[in-house]
Each structure stands twice: as structure tokens, then as C-alpha cells.
Amino acid sequence: MILTSALFSTASLPGNPDFDADTVTGLAEWRHSTPLLFQLLIGAGTQAIAWPLYGAGEETDCVLAAPMAQAQASWQALCALMEQPRDAAAIVARGAISALLAGCQPWLVLDCVQLIEHDIGTPGYAAALQTIRDEAQALHAALLRSERELLAPLLAAGTATSPASGYWSATASAQLADIEELDADTLPFLQGLEVQQWLEDIQCYAVSTADNPAAQGLVTPYGRWIVPLSLRAADLGCRHADDGWITFATADSPDAHGVLDLNGTVVLAPVPGALYVISPHLLQQVLPDDASRLLRLPDGALLFDGVGNIFPRDDGYIDIERQTNDIDERNVHGVLDATGKVVLAPAYSSVQDFGTQKNIAIVSQRIDGRYLFGLANATGELLAPCQYEAIDSATTSSPPRLRKNLIFAIDAQGLACMLTPGGKQAFVPQYPPAHHLRGVAVQSDYLYVVKDGMAWRMDFTGQLQEQLDTLDNFKADISAQLSEAMGLNRKTAAPRRSYSPAQILGQADREQLRAMAALLLQGDAALAQRCVEITLEELAEDDPQEEYEGDTPAAACFFLLWSTAAHVLGHGTTLDWKSVDEVPRIGQHLALPALRDFRWADQEDGDAMAEGLAAIARHLAPHRLRLINMHAGEDTYYLGVVRADDAAAFSTLALQAALRPVLL
């Protein structure tokens, strides 16, 4: 959806028995901002009202309305302050606004719902709407006092389509929530043109003329030309519309590219090379000689020259790679915020994600032929110099893991220590860790270290607490524990069973499968039946030599069935055990309404999958839903959702099929 504000008129307001949404008529609109003229016309007599064209706005104030007579008077007063128009286009534009306002219905409504970042009905939304109302009243007061300085953008733009006055037309859409592709044959402004395609990202038709198909234009379903054919645009890139920009070349110079905003204003004229929008504020330019630069939008100011890869990070920042022309051709990385402000200068071999609580990231540099690690914060300060062989984190891209507000590290000499969030050592390192796995060497409140060939327990202040055993015996004991936990002990590990397609088809209990599928699909028996049928049909056509693992034929078949429900219908997903960064995006994996607004708001640095799944479970609980991991004990999480009332029945059926689900 293109964020847009609009003015329209109506005979009466919601709540009046005569109100009819079908009689609402459009007047003006503007993409990505609310023009000053819109606010001025709403003026001092504005009131916040509910607006039923938005479902959430049926009973909640979400738009602004004012008497049309006031708007007409404000326009006349503004025109009196303007200079006389000097060209035909200005005369026509000013006359069009006057005519539209003169012929309108009694009420003027300003719809700016899409441009307010908060949801309708929230305190944030109410405050933002009040701010717009206050600004409208201030503009109206300035008009009454003829304060030209405050009105300067309007007096300068005044008469033509501009960011200050907006786009005015009787065809402007008054239904911003419902802009969609229409039948091209019914739209008079498309007659005689070649309609190439409907572009949903930009909510426009891409068109050309039969005699010049290389030159393209963009026009909305209500006849507004965003990119007129006269521009002779080619290679229109609309996939960046969410960021507010359109890239383009011209038919005359196809190797030169420029940038338009969503209202069709050229903000960067075409220059040789390719352009890639990185964020609403950043643009990468790759020149014909492959040199790369980072520019600021919308003014095109040069921020960095000689850059390599630029890509968004999971923590909301942007990673920038700087080409160093070093003898070993190793580039360096830095971090920018979304506006292009430098968070960390490009001086590091890597920069991991910043934590959500402490805003600390692990950084690395190549020193004397080896990579050493340090800590930096989101204000650009290097807290701990890159002098550590390792710093503990959940994954190779995660922030440092905190234990009792300390961070485990191994210095360049291989000695164990703890760092404060400020990068200081909690004690002077003296002993190496007793195990190469950091998950073993550091526990919740103590370390395992080595002194004189013996394994010791040491607290986080560096004090030795207890001698455990010889180092060799300690490592052997840890290895045995890990093997047992991972099911690698040959003496106790149960043999894996597998079944061919024919064995599954001959032995699987179909009623049992349908019952489990129906519970997994939240009671949709017909859909469950179809999933079972598809699964069995695929098995019948499968390679006879194929084998599927499972403790029973039903267990082997159920994972095939679950895959259909998960990947085809969106009722489940798989997450690798290392994918903690995917937890905040779980709503994209499990396509359920109850998860659309899931946010891992209480995530802390160092949280692992267990904490992430628990957060999802807490979010689902008020919806009477339970998160379920289909197969406990595996590195991969096979996730689904069942109704809380079905949880016990699902567990019973799963255990009968020798599955081991875990309900969260």
C-alpha cells in the first residue's frame, strides 16, 4: 500500500442518518506526506471523527473533518496573498482548486490514516492525530494574520501540483484503503495506450504507446500520471516503492539511471551506471567501471566512496563494506543507521548484531594474521579492543551472551575471563578454559578452568572454588555426558527404524492420521482429509526404494503429512536450532491471524530458542492456542499450533503413533 493522504467531501458525517459512504467524492491526494494546503483548509474548525471506511475506524476517531465553508474562505484568503499566476499551467491549476472547492458537499474530510505510524485506537495514534489538528489550527491562525513567512511554501508553490499543495482532481481517490486494479477497458485515460501490466507495488498501470513501446509511463486507476509518457522513461524499478522511490532510465539513455519519488518528481537526474535503493534514505550507485558509492536520498549527497556490499542487518542497522585494496584484498565492515549516519566506521573484519538491551556488538579485526574480537556499542565506542580469541554469543551473528551481566571471553593468550558490558575485565585472566566448547567452559555463574593439569570450578570474580579432577578425566566425563544427551552412546541408543512407501501405505492407520491432521489444522476435518489424501497419493507415486524414518509407520507418514500442512498451507514450520533470529518473524512462518502482531518484546541478550518459543507460547495463550514441537529431542524444531482444548487429545494420538510432541 502506498502511504497517501487525501481530501474529499461528503454531505454529512458518520452518525448522521443521511450519511452514505457511496456519495463521498474525492478532491485531492498526495503520496507519502500530507501537504500544507490540506492542513490549512481543514483549519481551525476541525474535529476528529470516526470513519467507517476503515474497519478499525468504525467507532474510533481516525480522520479530521471541517465545514466546507471554512475551507472555501481559507482558500480565498490564501489566493489573496499569492501573486498573480504567470503561466497558463498555473492559471489552470489554481482555477481547478477553486472550482473543486466551490462545487463540493458541505463537509471537508482529511484522511491521513496511512501516514500515522500507529494503529487506529491506540494512544499513539490519538496523539499523532491531535498533532496534525494542532498544526492545522496554527496554519489557519497564520493565514488570518497574513504571516507570509509561515505560509511561504504555499505561497511559493501556490498554484501547481507540488508537495505543498498536492494533486487536485475530481477523480482523486476518496477510498485510500481500496485502490486496486480495474478493468482497463473501462478507464478512458487508458484508451489508445498499450497497458503492459498492473504494478501492485506502486499501484499503477505501466503503459506505453503502440508506436514507442520503449518509453513507459505510470498512471493510477483514477487517472493520475505518476510518470508521464513525456518523460520517455524506461527500465522503471518500482520494487522500492515501500522505501518511497522509483528508479528509472530514459529511452534515449538506457544506461543512465535516476530516481523519482512516489509522486513522480525527479529527485536525482539520470547518471551513467546502476542504482540500488538500500533504505528510504540511502542509495547505492554502481558506476560503469564497477566503482561503487553510497549516496543520501533525496539530495544525492555522497556519503561513502569505494564501497562494496551494502545490506540491511537483523538488528535494524545497515552493514557497509569498504574496499581497502589491501595486499590480501580483505575488505572492512562498518555499520550505518537507516538514515546513513555512521554508527561504526568501516574498520572491522566483522560486526555482529547489536543486542536489544545493552546495544553492544561483537566486532573483529585481523591482527598479525589472526582474527581477534572486541566489543563496541551503538554510539560508536570501542568498549573492548580486539584482543580476544573468542567472545561468547549464541551464534556467529548474535550479540554477546550475558551471564550475571558479564560476558565470557578468551583472551589472545588463550586464558578465560569475564568482561563487563563496558568492556572491562572483571578479573585478570590466569587460567585457560577446561573445555574447547564455550557452552561447557562457562555455566550460569561459574567457569571450568585448568590449573596445573587439573580441572577447577572458578567463580565470575576469578576465585578458584573447587578442584574437580584431572583435565583428561574431566574432558572424558564431559564427552560422555554430551554423547548421552545427543543419543550417541552406542550401548543405549535405540536403533532407527525406517519404512518404504509400500510399508507405510500398507500399515499406517488412516483414521489415526486424519484425526491428528484435523487437530493440527484446528478442527478443519475436510482440509485434514485432503492433506491425508495428497500425502498418500504422493507415497503411491514415490520411488519404491525410498525410506522414511519413524518409530512406527504412522510416525513416518505423519511427518510427510505435517510437511504438507506446514509448507503448503502455512500451518507449521521448521526452524533450525540456531535460528533464534527467526523467532521475531515467526508470524511469517506460521500463517495464523493470532501471530500477525507477535513481537518478542522481552527478548534479552543471549536468549536462545527455548526463550523464543516460550515467548510465542505466551502470546498464543490468550487466543486459546498452544505451540507444539512435533518431535522432541531433535536439533530441528517442527512447529505447529493446536487449539488449547485439543492439546490433550493431540498428545494422546501422537503418543499412540510413537511421536514425542512437546506442548509449550
Protein Blocks (a to p, Z undefined) as FASTA:
>chain_A
ZZdddddddfbdehiakbcfklpccfbdcehiacfklmmmnmmmbccdddfkbmklmmgc
fbdcddfklmmmmmmmmmmmpccdfbfklmmmmmmmmmmmmmpcfbdcddfklmpmbdeh
iaklmmmmmmmmmmmmmmmmmmmnopaklmmmmmmnomaccfknopadfkbcfblmlgcc
ddfklpmklgoiacfbdcfklopacdddfklmmbccdddfkopafbafklopahiafklm
mnopacdddfklmmbccdddfkopafbdcdedddddfbfkbccdddfkopacddddfklp
afbghiacddddfkopacddddekiakopacdddddfkopafbdcfbfbdcdddfklopa
cddddeehiacdddddfeopafbacfbfbdcdfblmbccddeehiacdddfkopacdddf
kopafbdcfbdcfbfblklmpcfkbccddeehiacdddfkopafbdfbdfklmmmmmmmm
mmmmnopafklmccdddddfklmmmmpcfklmmmmmmmmnnopaklmmmmmmmmmmmmmm
mcfkbccddfbfklmmmmmmmmmmmmmnopaccddfklmmmmmmmmmmmccfklmmgccf
kbcehiafklmmmmmmmmmmmnopacddfbghiabdcdddddfklmmmmmmmmmmnopac
ddZZ
